Amino acid sequence: MARNYWSVYTQASGATWELDNYIPHNNIDFSEGYASNTKKIQLADGSNIFFTPEVKKSFKQVVFQWELVTRDLYDMIITYIDSDEPIRIVTDIVGVEYIGKFIDVAINRLVGQSGDTANSISAIFESY
């Protein structure tokens, strides 16, 4: 089965993005999340109120995972981590993209597999 690829852009200057590379679409299910800093407070009478100390919401970390990929992907993500610059990942789904930074990457050699693609890679992406 053919693998789809996602475009990776680096920030050129200001609000402009420049195509840098392509990464394979992750081939393991992953979840996304969105959170606010709203707190639930129980009052003396037992009722609850919700309080938001400031208007702040954030996307949760996304963990991308790839199976049967080469070490080149691992090296590419390390380059993005070391650059400490934001990147923009444009997926194959219209309107779905991630802007932020890779903050962690790990590689595992798959037992019982051989060849260049006998790797499992997971990377944590922190969205802005």
Order of alpha helices (4+ residues) and beta strands (2+ residues): beta-beta-beta-beta-beta-beta-beta-alpha-beta-beta-beta
